[in-house]
């Protein structure tokens, strides 16, 4: 199988879904600010989103010096833009 993560279908009252999104958040002007300390802080903040929005599941988080990669599962009741707004506001 070409995909390494096992497919996990999720259920809600009205649907069964499998929606994974790869989001990339770049810094303004692509400034190189993400070192290990700042990334550890960002990782903790992203994991706290689960406390307030249990339907949003963050699978993987990775970084480079000027951007962050987030693999997230978003239920159909949320739009992608709403989840990006939630992540950026936190």
Secondary structure, DSSP 4 states (H G I P E B T S, - for coil): ---SSPP--EE-SS-EE--EEEEEEEPGGG-----HHHHHHHHHHHHHHHHH-TT-EEEEEEE-SSEEEEEEE--TTS-HHHHHHHHHH-
